[in-house]
Amino acid sequence: MTGPLLLGGAVLLAVGALHGVAFLVRLSRTATGVAPFLSGHAPAEHALSRFHVRWYAITMVFLAFDMEMVFMYPWTLVVAEEGLTAVVEMFVFLAILFAGVIYAWREGALRWT
């Protein structure tokens, strides 16, 4: 019977500690003067303003390299077991990604101005 009581006491203590710390570090009782955007500075533009189209191309290139890392991590765990087949498959995958980067470079997606 002491197990559930100890668990309940521990949960109450943890929740009470979190609320106590939150009470001590909060800025005020109302959030009317708090502006977290731009580290408290007044925003120069609306938060949902439009971005230049070049950001989308940069985003696509970033996602390509991000997906490369997502697939390379599990590959590193099984490459020793699979042998040469896994190495060849990874180089084919990297060649496809490299072809995408060459295409983006040729189309000017990596050019900033």
Backbone as XML, in Angstrom:
<?xml version="1.0"?>
<chain id="A" units="angstrom">
  <residue number="1" name="MET">
    <atom name="N" x="0.811" y="-1.202" z="0.000"/>
    <atom name="CA" x="0.000" y="0.000" z="0.000"/>
    <atom name="C" x="0.853" y="1.264" z="0.000"/>
  </residue>
  <residue number="2" name="THR">
    <atom name="N" x="2.087" y="1.146" z="0.457"/>
    <atom name="CA" x="2.934" y="2.335" z="0.503"/>
    <atom name="C" x="3.451" y="2.721" z="-0.879"/>
  </residue>
  <residue number="3" name="GLY">
    <atom name="N" x="3.478" y="1.769" z="-1.826"/>
    <atom name="CA" x="3.961" y="2.070" z="-3.180"/>
    <atom name="C" x="3.149" y="3.149" z="-3.864"/>
  </residue>
  <residue number="4" name="PRO">
    <atom name="N" x="1.796" y="2.998" z="-3.943"/>
    <atom name="CA" x="0.992" y="4.053" z="-4.580"/>
    <atom name="C" x="1.057" y="5.384" z="-3.833"/>
  </residue>
  <residue number="5" name="LEU">
    <atom name="N" x="1.169" y="5.324" z="-2.515"/>
    <atom name="CA" x="1.281" y="6.575" z="-1.756"/>
    <atom name="C" x="2.594" y="7.287" z="-2.041"/>
  </residue>
  <residue number="6" name="LEU">
    <atom name="N" x="3.669" y="6.525" z="-2.135"/>
    <atom name="CA" x="4.966" y="7.130" z="-2.466"/>
    <atom name="C" x="4.972" y="7.697" z="-3.879"/>
  </residue>
  <residue number="7" name="LEU">
    <atom name="N" x="4.365" y="6.959" z="-4.811"/>
    <atom name="CA" x="4.298" y="7.443" z="-6.185"/>
    <atom name="C" x="3.472" y="8.726" z="-6.254"/>
  </residue>
  <residue number="8" name="GLY">
    <atom name="N" x="2.326" y="8.741" z="-5.588"/>
    <atom name="CA" x="1.493" y="9.947" z="-5.575"/>
    <atom name="C" x="2.212" y="11.118" z="-4.929"/>
  </residue>
  <residue number="9" name="GLY">
    <atom name="N" x="2.921" y="10.847" z="-3.827"/>
    <atom name="CA" x="3.678" y="11.921" z="-3.180"/>
    <atom name="C" x="4.784" y="12.448" z="-4.065"/>
  </residue>
  <residue number="10" name="ALA">
    <atom name="N" x="5.477" y="11.562" z="-4.778"/>
    <atom name="CA" x="6.553" y="11.993" z="-5.675"/>
    <atom name="C" x="6.006" y="12.836" z="-6.819"/>
  </residue>
  <residue number="11" name="VAL">
    <atom name="N" x="4.854" y="12.435" z="-7.380"/>
    <atom name="CA" x="4.247" y="13.208" z="-8.470"/>
    <atom name="C" x="3.819" y="14.582" z="-7.958"/>
  </residue>
  <residue number="12" name="LEU">
    <atom name="N" x="3.180" y="14.624" z="-6.781"/>
    <atom name="CA" x="2.784" y="15.914" z="-6.217"/>
    <atom name="C" x="3.983" y="16.796" z="-5.922"/>
  </residue>
  <residue number="13" name="LEU">
    <atom name="N" x="5.056" y="16.224" z="-5.422"/>
    <atom name="CA" x="6.266" y="16.994" z="-5.153"/>
    <atom name="C" x="6.875" y="17.546" z="-6.442"/>
  </residue>
  <residue number="14" name="ALA">
    <atom name="N" x="6.915" y="16.729" z="-7.497"/>
    <atom name="CA" x="7.483" y="17.175" z="-8.767"/>
    <atom name="C" x="6.633" y="18.277" z="-9.386"/>
  </residue>
  <residue number="15" name="VAL">
    <atom name="N" x="5.314" y="18.086" z="-9.396"/>
    <atom name="CA" x="4.431" y="19.108" z="-9.962"/>
    <atom name="C" x="4.504" y="20.383" z="-9.141"/>
  </residue>
  <residue number="16" name="GLY">
    <atom name="N" x="4.533" y="20.261" z="-7.820"/>
    <atom name="CA" x="4.642" y="21.441" z="-6.964"/>
    <atom name="C" x="5.951" y="22.183" z="-7.177"/>
  </residue>
  <residue number="17" name="ALA">
    <atom name="N" x="7.035" y="21.442" z="-7.346"/>
    <atom name="CA" x="8.327" y="22.077" z="-7.585"/>
    <atom name="C" x="8.334" y="22.823" z="-8.913"/>
  </residue>
  <residue number="18" name="LEU">
    <atom name="N" x="7.757" y="22.229" z="-9.948"/>
    <atom name="CA" x="7.709" y="22.904" z="-11.246"/>
    <atom name="C" x="6.862" y="24.171" z="-11.185"/>
  </residue>
  <residue number="19" name="HIS">
    <atom name="N" x="5.717" y="24.091" z="-10.527"/>
    <atom name="CA" x="4.873" y="25.283" z="-10.413"/>
    <atom name="C" x="5.529" y="26.347" z="-9.533"/>
  </residue>
  <residue number="20" name="GLY">
    <atom name="N" x="6.238" y="25.920" z="-8.504"/>
    <atom name="CA" x="6.930" y="26.883" z="-7.651"/>
    <atom name="C" x="8.025" y="27.622" z="-8.393"/>
  </residue>
  <residue number="21" name="VAL">
    <atom name="N" x="8.812" y="26.910" z="-9.179"/>
    <atom name="CA" x="9.873" y="27.550" z="-9.968"/>
    <atom name="C" x="9.264" y="28.461" z="-11.026"/>
  </residue>
  <residue number="22" name="ALA">
    <atom name="N" x="8.174" y="28.016" z="-11.666"/>
    <atom name="CA" x="7.511" y="28.856" z="-12.666"/>
    <atom name="C" x="6.975" y="30.133" z="-12.026"/>
  </residue>
  <residue number="23" name="PHE">
    <atom name="N" x="6.467" y="30.025" z="-10.826"/>
    <atom name="CA" x="5.958" y="31.210" z="-10.122"/>
    <atom name="C" x="7.085" y="32.185" z="-9.809"/>
  </residue>
  <residue number="24" name="LEU">
    <atom name="N" x="8.243" y="31.672" z="-9.464"/>
    <atom name="CA" x="9.367" y="32.538" z="-9.097"/>
    <atom name="C" x="10.006" y="33.229" z="-10.285"/>
  </residue>
  <residue number="25" name="VAL">
    <atom name="N" x="10.026" y="32.596" z="-11.442"/>
    <atom name="CA" x="10.756" y="33.164" z="-12.574"/>
    <atom name="C" x="9.871" y="33.884" z="-13.585"/>
  </residue>
  <residue number="26" name="ARG">
    <atom name="N" x="8.561" y="33.892" z="-13.402"/>
    <atom name="CA" x="7.714" y="34.564" z="-14.381"/>
    <atom name="C" x="7.885" y="36.069" z="-14.312"/>
  </residue>
  <residue number="27" name="LEU">
    <atom name="N" x="7.622" y="36.727" z="-15.435"/>
    <atom name="CA" x="7.853" y="38.167" z="-15.523"/>
    <atom name="C" x="6.759" y="38.972" z="-14.842"/>
  </residue>
  <residue number="28" name="SER">
    <atom name="N" x="5.523" y="38.634" z="-15.081"/>
    <atom name="CA" x="4.406" y="39.353" z="-14.483"/>
    <atom name="C" x="3.189" y="38.445" z="-14.505"/>
  </residue>
  <residue number="29" name="ARG">
    <atom name="N" x="2.108" y="38.917" z="-13.930"/>
    <atom name="CA" x="0.894" y="38.100" z="-13.901"/>
    <atom name="C" x="0.191" y="38.091" z="-15.250"/>
  </residue>
  <residue number="30" name="THR">
    <atom name="N" x="0.374" y="39.108" z="-16.068"/>
    <atom name="CA" x="-0.242" y="39.154" z="-17.386"/>
    <atom name="C" x="0.851" y="39.168" z="-18.443"/>
  </residue>
  <residue number="31" name="ALA">
    <atom name="N" x="0.514" y="38.698" z="-19.612"/>
    <atom name="CA" x="1.489" y="38.614" z="-20.703"/>
    <atom name="C" x="1.308" y="39.743" z="-21.706"/>
  </residue>
  <residue number="32" name="THR">
    <atom name="N" x="0.730" y="40.873" z="-21.297"/>
    <atom name="CA" x="0.486" y="41.947" z="-22.249"/>
    <atom name="C" x="1.761" y="42.649" z="-22.686"/>
  </residue>
  <residue number="33" name="GLY">
    <atom name="N" x="2.745" y="42.760" z="-21.822"/>
    <atom name="CA" x="3.961" y="43.466" z="-22.170"/>
    <atom name="C" x="5.088" y="42.568" z="-22.628"/>
  </residue>
  <residue number="34" name="VAL">
    <atom name="N" x="4.855" y="41.288" z="-22.699"/>
    <atom name="CA" x="5.908" y="40.350" z="-23.044"/>
    <atom name="C" x="5.856" y="40.075" z="-24.544"/>
  </residue>
  <residue number="35" name="ALA">
    <atom name="N" x="6.954" y="40.306" z="-25.230"/>
    <atom name="CA" x="7.029" y="40.066" z="-26.668"/>
    <atom name="C" x="8.261" y="39.227" z="-26.964"/>
  </residue>
  <residue number="36" name="PRO">
    <atom name="N" x="8.138" y="37.912" z="-27.107"/>
    <atom name="CA" x="9.316" y="37.077" z="-27.321"/>
    <atom name="C" x="9.890" y="37.183" z="-28.726"/>
  </residue>
  <residue number="37" name="PHE">
    <atom name="N" x="9.161" y="37.757" z="-29.664"/>
    <atom name="CA" x="9.636" y="37.862" z="-31.037"/>
    <atom name="C" x="10.847" y="38.785" z="-31.107"/>
  </residue>
  <residue number="38" name="LEU">
    <atom name="N" x="11.912" y="38.359" z="-31.742"/>
    <atom name="CA" x="13.148" y="39.125" z="-31.908"/>
    <atom name="C" x="13.757" y="39.533" z="-30.573"/>
  </residue>
  <residue number="39" name="SER">
    <atom name="N" x="13.731" y="38.642" z="-29.616"/>
    <atom name="CA" x="14.342" y="38.852" z="-28.304"/>
    <atom name="C" x="13.780" y="40.058" z="-27.575"/>
  </residue>
  <residue number="40" name="GLY">
    <atom name="N" x="12.503" y="40.323" z="-27.752"/>
    <atom name="CA" x="11.865" y="41.418" z="-27.049"/>
    <atom name="C" x="11.828" y="42.725" z="-27.809"/>
  </residue>
  <residue number="41" name="HIS">
    <atom name="N" x="12.538" y="42.828" z="-28.925"/>
    <atom name="CA" x="12.492" y="44.053" z="-29.722"/>
    <atom name="C" x="11.173" y="44.116" z="-30.480"/>
  </residue>
  <residue number="42" name="ALA">
    <atom name="N" x="10.779" y="45.303" z="-30.837"/>
    <atom name="CA" x="9.554" y="45.472" z="-31.614"/>
    <atom name="C" x="9.755" y="44.881" z="-33.008"/>
  </residue>
  <residue number="43" name="PRO">
    <atom name="N" x="8.819" y="44.092" z="-33.500"/>
    <atom name="CA" x="8.985" y="43.478" z="-34.820"/>
    <atom name="C" x="8.919" y="44.515" z="-35.933"/>
  </residue>
  <residue number="44" name="ALA">
    <atom name="N" x="9.777" y="44.343" z="-36.932"/>
    <atom name="CA" x="9.803" y="45.260" z="-38.065"/>
    <atom name="C" x="8.812" y="44.845" z="-39.142"/>
  </residue>
  <residue number="45" name="GLU">
    <atom name="N" x="8.428" y="43.563" z="-39.164"/>
    <atom name="CA" x="7.471" y="43.064" z="-40.139"/>
    <atom name="C" x="6.558" y="42.057" z="-39.453"/>
  </residue>
  <residue number="46" name="HIS">
    <atom name="N" x="5.516" y="41.687" z="-40.139"/>
    <atom name="CA" x="4.571" y="40.717" z="-39.588"/>
    <atom name="C" x="5.220" y="39.331" z="-39.551"/>
  </residue>
  <residue number="47" name="ALA">
    <atom name="N" x="4.844" y="38.538" z="-38.576"/>
    <atom name="CA" x="5.450" y="37.213" z="-38.421"/>
    <atom name="C" x="5.112" y="36.293" z="-39.594"/>
  </residue>
  <residue number="48" name="LEU">
    <atom name="N" x="4.021" y="36.534" z="-40.280"/>
    <atom name="CA" x="3.629" y="35.701" z="-41.418"/>
    <atom name="C" x="3.937" y="36.371" z="-42.750"/>
  </residue>
  <residue number="49" name="SER">
    <atom name="N" x="4.955" y="37.235" z="-42.773"/>
    <atom name="CA" x="5.302" y="37.910" z="-44.015"/>
    <atom name="C" x="5.884" y="36.927" z="-45.014"/>
  </residue>
  <residue number="50" name="ARG">
    <atom name="N" x="5.872" y="37.318" z="-46.263"/>
    <atom name="CA" x="6.359" y="36.440" z="-47.327"/>
    <atom name="C" x="7.881" y="36.461" z="-47.388"/>
  </residue>
  <residue number="51" name="PHE">
    <atom name="N" x="8.443" y="35.328" z="-47.782"/>
    <atom name="CA" x="9.879" y="35.214" z="-47.949"/>
    <atom name="C" x="10.211" y="35.225" z="-49.432"/>
  </residue>
  <residue number="52" name="HIS">
    <atom name="N" x="11.435" y="35.627" z="-49.725"/>
    <atom name="CA" x="11.882" y="35.621" z="-51.115"/>
    <atom name="C" x="11.940" y="34.179" z="-51.611"/>
  </residue>
  <residue number="53" name="VAL">
    <atom name="N" x="11.705" y="33.998" z="-52.893"/>
    <atom name="CA" x="11.609" y="32.658" z="-53.460"/>
    <atom name="C" x="12.933" y="31.894" z="-53.375"/>
  </residue>
  <residue number="54" name="ARG">
    <atom name="N" x="14.064" y="32.585" z="-53.254"/>
    <atom name="CA" x="15.343" y="31.881" z="-53.190"/>
    <atom name="C" x="15.472" y="31.049" z="-51.921"/>
  </residue>
  <residue number="55" name="TRP">
    <atom name="N" x="14.720" y="31.381" z="-50.868"/>
    <atom name="CA" x="14.778" y="30.600" z="-49.643"/>
    <atom name="C" x="14.210" y="29.204" z="-49.846"/>
  </residue>
  <residue number="56" name="TYR">
    <atom name="N" x="13.254" y="29.062" z="-50.740"/>
    <atom name="CA" x="12.659" y="27.752" z="-50.971"/>
    <atom name="C" x="13.661" y="26.811" z="-51.638"/>
  </residue>
  <residue number="57" name="ALA">
    <atom name="N" x="14.458" y="27.313" z="-52.545"/>
    <atom name="CA" x="15.476" y="26.474" z="-53.181"/>
    <atom name="C" x="16.530" y="26.045" z="-52.166"/>
  </residue>
  <residue number="58" name="ILE">
    <atom name="N" x="16.939" y="26.967" z="-51.310"/>
    <atom name="CA" x="17.898" y="26.622" z="-50.259"/>
    <atom name="C" x="17.300" y="25.577" z="-49.329"/>
  </residue>
  <residue number="59" name="THR">
    <atom name="N" x="16.022" y="25.713" z="-49.029"/>
    <atom name="CA" x="15.353" y="24.743" z="-48.165"/>
    <atom name="C" x="15.336" y="23.363" z="-48.797"/>
  </residue>
  <residue number="60" name="MET">
    <atom name="N" x="15.084" y="23.280" z="-50.084"/>
    <atom name="CA" x="15.059" y="21.976" z="-50.758"/>
    <atom name="C" x="16.440" y="21.323" z="-50.754"/>
  </residue>
  <residue number="61" name="VAL">
    <atom name="N" x="17.477" y="22.112" z="-50.963"/>
    <atom name="CA" x="18.834" y="21.554" z="-50.916"/>
    <atom name="C" x="19.156" y="21.083" z="-49.500"/>
  </residue>
  <residue number="62" name="PHE">
    <atom name="N" x="18.753" y="21.858" z="-48.487"/>
    <atom name="CA" x="18.958" y="21.430" z="-47.108"/>
    <atom name="C" x="18.229" y="20.129" z="-46.815"/>
  </residue>
  <residue number="63" name="LEU">
    <atom name="N" x="16.994" y="20.010" z="-47.269"/>
    <atom name="CA" x="16.238" y="18.780" z="-47.028"/>
    <atom name="C" x="16.875" y="17.586" z="-47.717"/>
  </residue>
  <residue number="64" name="ALA">
    <atom name="N" x="17.466" y="17.802" z="-48.885"/>
    <atom name="CA" x="18.155" y="16.701" z="-49.558"/>
    <atom name="C" x="19.320" y="16.200" z="-48.722"/>
  </residue>
  <residue number="65" name="PHE">
    <atom name="N" x="20.107" y="17.112" z="-48.176"/>
    <atom name="CA" x="21.240" y="16.687" z="-47.346"/>
    <atom name="C" x="20.772" y="16.145" z="-45.998"/>
  </residue>
  <residue number="66" name="ASP">
    <atom name="N" x="19.659" y="16.654" z="-45.505"/>
    <atom name="CA" x="19.107" y="16.142" z="-44.257"/>
    <atom name="C" x="18.641" y="14.698" z="-44.441"/>
  </residue>
  <residue number="67" name="MET">
    <atom name="N" x="17.996" y="14.404" z="-45.545"/>
    <atom name="CA" x="17.560" y="13.034" z="-45.821"/>
    <atom name="C" x="18.756" y="12.114" z="-46.042"/>
  </residue>
  <residue number="68" name="GLU">
    <atom name="N" x="19.815" y="12.671" z="-46.576"/>
    <atom name="CA" x="21.032" y="11.874" z="-46.729"/>
    <atom name="C" x="21.514" y="11.381" z="-45.366"/>
  </residue>
  <residue number="69" name="MET">
    <atom name="N" x="21.529" y="12.253" z="-44.387"/>
    <atom name="CA" x="21.976" y="11.851" z="-43.049"/>
    <atom name="C" x="21.004" y="10.879" z="-42.395"/>
  </residue>
  <residue number="70" name="VAL">
    <atom name="N" x="19.714" y="11.044" z="-42.656"/>
    <atom name="CA" x="18.714" y="10.130" z="-42.091"/>
    <atom name="C" x="18.938" y="8.716" z="-42.592"/>
  </residue>
  <residue number="71" name="PHE">
    <atom name="N" x="19.322" y="8.566" z="-43.854"/>
    <atom name="CA" x="19.541" y="7.240" z="-44.409"/>
    <atom name="C" x="20.957" y="6.717" z="-44.165"/>
  </residue>
  <residue number="72" name="MET">
    <atom name="N" x="21.905" y="7.610" z="-43.948"/>
    <atom name="CA" x="23.276" y="7.137" z="-43.743"/>
    <atom name="C" x="23.507" y="6.587" z="-42.343"/>
  </residue>
  <residue number="73" name="TYR">
    <atom name="N" x="22.792" y="7.086" z="-41.337"/>
    <atom name="CA" x="23.015" y="6.582" z="-39.984"/>
    <atom name="C" x="22.662" y="5.101" z="-39.859"/>
  </residue>
  <residue number="74" name="PRO">
    <atom name="N" x="21.486" y="4.653" z="-40.289"/>
    <atom name="CA" x="21.224" y="3.207" z="-40.199"/>
    <atom name="C" x="22.164" y="2.394" z="-41.082"/>
  </residue>
  <residue number="75" name="TRP">
    <atom name="N" x="22.589" y="2.987" z="-42.179"/>
    <atom name="CA" x="23.503" y="2.273" z="-43.068"/>
    <atom name="C" x="24.823" y="1.986" z="-42.353"/>
  </residue>
  <residue number="76" name="THR">
    <atom name="N" x="25.291" y="2.919" z="-41.542"/>
    <atom name="CA" x="26.551" y="2.699" z="-40.830"/>
    <atom name="C" x="26.446" y="1.561" z="-39.830"/>
  </residue>
  <residue number="77" name="LEU">
    <atom name="N" x="25.232" y="1.278" z="-39.373"/>
    <atom name="CA" x="25.058" y="0.197" z="-38.408"/>
    <atom name="C" x="25.075" y="-1.186" z="-39.052"/>
  </residue>
  <residue number="78" name="VAL">
    <atom name="N" x="24.721" y="-1.271" z="-40.345"/>
    <atom name="CA" x="24.624" y="-2.583" z="-40.989"/>
    <atom name="C" x="25.663" y="-2.800" z="-42.077"/>
  </residue>
  <residue number="79" name="VAL">
    <atom name="N" x="26.507" y="-1.827" z="-42.358"/>
    <atom name="CA" x="27.444" y="-1.958" z="-43.468"/>
    <atom name="C" x="28.432" y="-3.092" z="-43.236"/>
  </residue>
  <residue number="80" name="ALA">
    <atom name="N" x="28.815" y="-3.340" z="-41.999"/>
    <atom name="CA" x="29.766" y="-4.421" z="-41.726"/>
    <atom name="C" x="29.127" y="-5.785" z="-41.978"/>
  </residue>
  <residue number="81" name="GLU">
    <atom name="N" x="27.837" y="-5.914" z="-41.712"/>
    <atom name="CA" x="27.163" y="-7.189" z="-41.918"/>
    <atom name="C" x="26.853" y="-7.435" z="-43.387"/>
  </residue>
  <residue number="82" name="GLU">
    <atom name="N" x="26.468" y="-6.380" z="-44.095"/>
    <atom name="CA" x="26.036" y="-6.538" z="-45.484"/>
    <atom name="C" x="27.213" y="-6.609" z="-46.458"/>
  </residue>
  <residue number="83" name="GLY">
    <atom name="N" x="28.283" y="-5.926" z="-46.153"/>
    <atom name="CA" x="29.470" y="-5.997" z="-46.992"/>
    <atom name="C" x="29.443" y="-5.052" z="-48.174"/>
  </residue>
  <residue number="84" name="LEU">
    <atom name="N" x="29.976" y="-5.519" z="-49.291"/>
    <atom name="CA" x="30.161" y="-4.690" z="-50.487"/>
    <atom name="C" x="28.833" y="-4.221" z="-51.069"/>
  </residue>
  <residue number="85" name="THR">
    <atom name="N" x="27.785" y="-5.010" z="-50.924"/>
    <atom name="CA" x="26.478" y="-4.623" z="-51.470"/>
    <atom name="C" x="25.992" y="-3.321" z="-50.840"/>
  </residue>
  <residue number="86" name="ALA">
    <atom name="N" x="26.138" y="-3.196" z="-49.530"/>
    <atom name="CA" x="25.706" y="-1.974" z="-48.846"/>
    <atom name="C" x="26.544" y="-0.776" z="-49.268"/>
  </residue>
  <residue number="87" name="VAL">
    <atom name="N" x="27.817" y="-0.973" z="-49.488"/>
    <atom name="CA" x="28.685" y="0.125" z="-49.919"/>
    <atom name="C" x="28.284" y="0.606" z="-51.311"/>
  </residue>
  <residue number="88" name="VAL">
    <atom name="N" x="28.029" y="-0.323" z="-52.212"/>
    <atom name="CA" x="27.624" y="0.045" z="-53.570"/>
    <atom name="C" x="26.284" y="0.774" z="-53.547"/>
  </residue>
  <residue number="89" name="GLU">
    <atom name="N" x="25.324" y="0.286" z="-52.748"/>
    <atom name="CA" x="24.023" y="0.936" z="-52.668"/>
    <atom name="C" x="24.145" y="2.354" z="-52.119"/>
  </residue>
  <residue number="90" name="MET">
    <atom name="N" x="25.022" y="2.557" z="-51.145"/>
    <atom name="CA" x="25.167" y="3.899" z="-50.586"/>
    <atom name="C" x="25.804" y="4.840" z="-51.593"/>
  </residue>
  <residue number="91" name="PHE">
    <atom name="N" x="26.770" y="4.352" z="-52.369"/>
    <atom name="CA" x="27.370" y="5.227" z="-53.370"/>
    <atom name="C" x="26.398" y="5.541" z="-54.497"/>
  </residue>
  <residue number="92" name="VAL">
    <atom name="N" x="25.499" y="4.636" z="-54.822"/>
    <atom name="CA" x="24.448" y="4.938" z="-55.803"/>
    <atom name="C" x="23.519" y="6.019" z="-55.241"/>
  </residue>
  <residue number="93" name="PHE">
    <atom name="N" x="23.143" y="5.877" z="-53.978"/>
    <atom name="CA" x="22.298" y="6.879" z="-53.323"/>
    <atom name="C" x="22.986" y="8.242" z="-53.308"/>
  </residue>
  <residue number="94" name="LEU">
    <atom name="N" x="24.265" y="8.278" z="-52.948"/>
    <atom name="CA" x="25.006" y="9.539" z="-52.940"/>
    <atom name="C" x="25.153" y="10.121" z="-54.339"/>
  </residue>
  <residue number="95" name="ALA">
    <atom name="N" x="25.291" y="9.273" z="-55.345"/>
    <atom name="CA" x="25.381" y="9.763" z="-56.722"/>
    <atom name="C" x="24.076" y="10.419" z="-57.151"/>
  </residue>
  <residue number="96" name="ILE">
    <atom name="N" x="22.943" y="9.855" z="-56.741"/>
    <atom name="CA" x="21.653" y="10.463" z="-57.069"/>
    <atom name="C" x="21.523" y="11.824" z="-56.393"/>
  </residue>
  <residue number="97" name="LEU">
    <atom name="N" x="21.932" y="11.908" z="-55.125"/>
    <atom name="CA" x="21.894" y="13.195" z="-54.434"/>
    <atom name="C" x="22.847" y="14.202" z="-55.058"/>
  </residue>
  <residue number="98" name="PHE">
    <atom name="N" x="24.015" y="13.735" z="-55.455"/>
    <atom name="CA" x="24.987" y="14.621" z="-56.088"/>
    <atom name="C" x="24.456" y="15.130" z="-57.426"/>
  </residue>
  <residue number="99" name="ALA">
    <atom name="N" x="23.746" y="14.280" z="-58.149"/>
    <atom name="CA" x="23.134" y="14.724" z="-59.409"/>
    <atom name="C" x="22.099" y="15.814" z="-59.130"/>
  </residue>
  <residue number="100" name="GLY">
    <atom name="N" x="21.363" y="15.694" z="-58.026"/>
    <atom name="CA" x="20.415" y="16.745" z="-57.651"/>
    <atom name="C" x="21.110" y="18.049" z="-57.311"/>
  </residue>
  <residue number="101" name="VAL">
    <atom name="N" x="22.243" y="17.964" z="-56.636"/>
    <atom name="CA" x="22.996" y="19.176" z="-56.294"/>
    <atom name="C" x="23.567" y="19.823" z="-57.561"/>
  </residue>
  <residue number="102" name="ILE">
    <atom name="N" x="24.068" y="19.021" z="-58.471"/>
    <atom name="CA" x="24.575" y="19.561" z="-59.741"/>
    <atom name="C" x="23.448" y="20.250" z="-60.511"/>
  </residue>
  <residue number="103" name="TYR">
    <atom name="N" x="22.260" y="19.637" z="-60.522"/>
    <atom name="CA" x="21.113" y="20.248" z="-61.197"/>
    <atom name="C" x="20.751" y="21.583" z="-60.535"/>
  </residue>
  <residue number="104" name="ALA">
    <atom name="N" x="20.723" y="21.599" z="-59.194"/>
    <atom name="CA" x="20.400" y="22.841" z="-58.489"/>
    <atom name="C" x="21.454" y="23.909" z="-58.757"/>
  </residue>
  <residue number="105" name="TRP">
    <atom name="N" x="22.699" y="23.509" z="-58.814"/>
    <atom name="CA" x="23.779" y="24.447" z="-59.107"/>
    <atom name="C" x="23.636" y="25.003" z="-60.522"/>
  </residue>
  <residue number="106" name="ARG">
    <atom name="N" x="23.349" y="24.130" z="-61.479"/>
    <atom name="CA" x="23.196" y="24.551" z="-62.868"/>
    <atom name="C" x="22.009" y="25.494" z="-63.050"/>
  </residue>
  <residue number="107" name="GLU">
    <atom name="N" x="20.927" y="25.256" z="-62.279"/>
    <atom name="CA" x="19.741" y="26.106" z="-62.382"/>
    <atom name="C" x="19.884" y="27.413" z="-61.618"/>
  </residue>
  <residue number="108" name="GLY">
    <atom name="N" x="20.964" y="27.551" z="-60.832"/>
    <atom name="CA" x="21.214" y="28.790" z="-60.101"/>
    <atom name="C" x="20.579" y="28.821" z="-58.723"/>
  </residue>
  <residue number="109" name="ALA">
    <atom name="N" x="20.155" y="27.672" z="-58.190"/>
    <atom name="CA" x="19.521" y="27.646" z="-56.878"/>
    <atom name="C" x="20.517" y="27.959" z="-55.767"/>
  </residue>
  <residue number="110" name="LEU">
    <atom name="N" x="21.783" y="27.735" z="-55.994"/>
    <atom name="CA" x="22.798" y="27.986" z="-54.980"/>
    <atom name="C" x="23.405" y="29.382" z="-55.094"/>
  </residue>
  <residue number="111" name="ARG">
    <atom name="N" x="23.000" y="30.138" z="-56.094"/>
    <atom name="CA" x="23.488" y="31.500" z="-56.272"/>
    <atom name="C" x="22.638" y="32.426" z="-55.408"/>
  </residue>
  <residue number="112" name="TRP">
    <atom name="N" x="23.241" y="33.227" z="-54.582"/>
    <atom name="CA" x="22.505" y="34.029" z="-53.619"/>
    <atom name="C" x="21.924" y="35.298" z="-54.215"/>
  </residue>
  <residue number="113" name="THR">
    <atom name="N" x="22.591" y="35.933" z="-55.148"/>
    <atom name="CA" x="22.087" y="37.199" z="-55.694"/>
    <atom name="C" x="21.482" y="37.009" z="-57.049"/>
  </residue>
</chain>
